[in-house]
Amino acid sequence: MTNILHQILASRKKSLVKQIDLFESLAKTFQASSRIPLSENIGKQGKISIISEIKPSSPSLGSIRSNINVSKVAEEMENAGVIGLSILTEPKYFNGSFENLMEAVNATKIPCLMKDFVFDELQLRLAKKIGATNILLINQLGNLNNLYELAIQYDLEPLIEIHDKSELKDIESLLEIGHIPKLIGVNNRNLNNMLIDLNTSKELIPKIKEIVGNKTCVISESGISTKDDINFLVPYKVDAFLVGSSIMQSENIKEKIQELRGSS
């Protein structure tokens, strides 16, 4: 595991303990509307499928957008035609929260991904209670098979994130035990040095498709800022794009999303 992942995971283990009682209590009274998961919404609108991320901060950029009205931002993103939302719930490095996830779920009807550094069943339970449809499982954190099976038990659709071709063996292991992932994400960011290279998606996505076929939607994540970035990746069988920083930094969220979708 890389140093930055180790640091974030260690921090997350400490912070999750402090959040348990509060969000167990809040989630008990939260009534989420039923909604389809991300895989069922990708490609429905006939244009570029964008998953827009609510990300206040990041380790590489620091503060991205402060004093966010999450409900308003989530509504703007939905109205701009995104096929789903990704909501950060890690508090220290990304300034995310379970409150943000709850607000986004309450304000919209589209799929919502809880994006966190998931290591414990409690996170899955909270995601389900709050109303998320999907949960991020970062393969580099380990324990993928167990967490994947737990996510399925909680009726949460996993988005499995990989970065390196060496991780393809872990996807193959899932297939060997009878699981066909609905979603796989390729992170274009190298967490060893925080550098971004879109060629990561270019190289990995066709290989993933060879392994899993067309039953799995593959998402390109990180470093997508312009329509040119999307146009570069479209030929390599990308099904959807997860975009965070460039949308959150934009003065006009709706216009930025429409630009990326090619509908502005």
KAPEGI-V120713 format. One record per residue. N is the residue number from 1. RES is the residue in three letters. SS is DSSP state (hx for helix, st for strand, lp for the rest). Layout:
BEGIN
[[N & RES & SS] [N & RES & SS]]
END
This chain:
BEGIN
[[1 & MET & lp] [2 & THR & lp] [3 & ASN & hx] [4 & ILE & hx] [5 & LEU & hx] [6 & HIS & hx] [7 & GLN & hx] [8 & ILE & hx] [9 & LEU & hx] [10 & ALA & hx] [11 & SER & hx] [12 & ARG & hx] [13 & LYS & hx] [14 & LYS & hx] [15 & SER & hx] [16 & LEU & hx] [17 & VAL & hx] [18 & LYS & hx] [19 & GLN & hx] [20 & ILE & hx] [21 & ASP & hx] [22 & LEU & hx] [23 & PHE & hx] [24 & GLU & hx] [25 & SER & hx] [26 & LEU & hx] [27 & ALA & hx] [28 & LYS & hx] [29 & THR & lp] [30 & PHE & lp] [31 & GLN & lp] [32 & ALA & lp] [33 & SER & lp] [34 & SER & lp] [35 & ARG & lp] [36 & ILE & lp] [37 & PRO & lp] [38 & LEU & hx] [39 & SER & hx] [40 & GLU & hx] [41 & ASN & hx] [42 & ILE & lp] [43 & GLY & lp] [44 & LYS & lp] [45 & GLN & lp] [46 & GLY & lp] [47 & LYS & lp] [48 & ILE & lp] [49 & SER & lp] [50 & ILE & st] [51 & ILE & st] [52 & SER & st] [53 & GLU & st] [54 & ILE & st] [55 & LYS & lp] [56 & PRO & lp] [57 & SER & st] [58 & SER & st] [59 & PRO & lp] [60 & SER & lp] [61 & LEU & lp] [62 & GLY & st] [63 & SER & st] [64 & ILE & lp] [65 & ARG & lp] [66 & SER & lp] [67 & ASN & lp] [68 & ILE & lp] [69 & ASN & lp] [70 & VAL & hx] [71 & SER & hx] [72 & LYS & hx] [73 & VAL & hx] [74 & ALA & hx] [75 & GLU & hx] [76 & GLU & hx] [77 & MET & hx] [78 & GLU & hx] [79 & ASN & hx] [80 & ALA & lp] [81 & GLY & lp] [82 & VAL & lp] [83 & ILE & lp] [84 & GLY & st] [85 & LEU & st] [86 & SER & st] [87 & ILE & st] [88 & LEU & st] [89 & THR & lp] [90 & GLU & lp] [91 & PRO & lp] [92 & LYS & lp] [93 & TYR & lp] [94 & PHE & lp] [95 & ASN & lp] [96 & GLY & lp] [97 & SER & lp] [98 & PHE & hx] [99 & GLU & hx] [100 & ASN & hx] [101 & LEU & hx] [102 & MET & hx] [103 & GLU & hx] [104 & ALA & hx] [105 & VAL & hx] [106 & ASN & hx] [107 & ALA & hx] [108 & THR & lp] [109 & LYS & lp] [110 & ILE & lp] [111 & PRO & st] [112 & CYS & st] [113 & LEU & st] [114 & MET & st] [115 & LYS & st] [116 & ASP & lp] [117 & PHE & lp] [118 & VAL & lp] [119 & PHE & lp] [120 & ASP & lp] [121 & GLU & hx] [122 & LEU & hx] [123 & GLN & hx] [124 & LEU & hx] [125 & ARG & hx] [126 & LEU & hx] [127 & ALA & hx] [128 & LYS & hx] [129 & LYS & hx] [130 & ILE & hx] [131 & GLY & lp] [132 & ALA & lp] [133 & THR & lp] [134 & ASN & st] [135 & ILE & st] [136 & LEU & st] [137 & LEU & st] [138 & ILE & st] [139 & ASN & hx] [140 & GLN & hx] [141 & LEU & hx] [142 & GLY & lp] [143 & ASN & lp] [144 & LEU & hx] [145 & ASN & hx] [146 & ASN & hx] [147 & LEU & hx] [148 & TYR & hx] [149 & GLU & hx] [150 & LEU & hx] [151 & ALA & hx] [152 & ILE & hx] [153 & GLN & hx] [154 & TYR & lp] [155 & ASP & lp] [156 & LEU & lp] [157 & GLU & st] [158 & PRO & st] [159 & LEU & st] [160 & ILE & st] [161 & GLU & st] [162 & ILE & st] [163 & HIS & lp] [164 & ASP & lp] [165 & LYS & hx] [166 & SER & hx] [167 & GLU & hx] [168 & LEU & hx] [169 & LYS & hx] [170 & ASP & hx] [171 & ILE & hx] [172 & GLU & hx] [173 & SER & hx] [174 & LEU & hx] [175 & LEU & hx] [176 & GLU & hx] [177 & ILE & lp] [178 & GLY & lp] [179 & HIS & lp] [180 & ILE & lp] [181 & PRO & lp] [182 & LYS & lp] [183 & LEU & st] [184 & ILE & st] [185 & GLY & st] [186 & VAL & st] [187 & ASN & st] [188 & ASN & lp] [189 & ARG & st] [190 & ASN & lp] [191 & LEU & lp] [192 & ASN & lp] [193 & ASN & lp] [194 & MET & lp] [195 & LEU & lp] [196 & ILE & st] [197 & ASP & lp] [198 & LEU & lp] [199 & ASN & hx] [200 & THR & hx] [201 & SER & hx] [202 & LYS & hx] [203 & GLU & hx] [204 & LEU & hx] [205 & ILE & hx] [206 & PRO & hx] [207 & LYS & hx] [208 & ILE & hx] [209 & LYS & hx] [210 & GLU & hx] [211 & ILE & hx] [212 & VAL & hx] [213 & GLY & hx] [214 & ASN & hx] [215 & LYS & hx] [216 & THR & lp] [217 & CYS & st] [218 & VAL & st] [219 & ILE & st] [220 & SER & st] [221 & GLU & st] [222 & SER & lp] [223 & GLY & lp] [224 & ILE & lp] [225 & SER & lp] [226 & THR & lp] [227 & LYS & hx] [228 & ASP & hx] [229 & ASP & hx] [230 & ILE & hx] [231 & ASN & hx] [232 & PHE & hx] [233 & LEU & hx] [234 & VAL & hx] [235 & PRO & lp] [236 & TYR & lp] [237 & LYS & lp] [238 & VAL & lp] [239 & ASP & lp] [240 & ALA & st] [241 & PHE & st] [242 & LEU & st] [243 & VAL & st] [244 & GLY & lp] [245 & SER & hx] [246 & SER & hx] [247 & ILE & hx] [248 & MET & hx] [249 & GLN & lp] [250 & SER & lp] [251 & GLU & lp] [252 & ASN & lp] [253 & ILE & hx] [254 & LYS & hx] [255 & GLU & hx] [256 & LYS & hx] [257 & ILE & hx] [258 & GLN & hx] [259 & GLU & hx] [260 & LEU & hx] [261 & ARG & hx] [262 & GLY & lp] [263 & SER & lp] [264 & SER & lp]]
END
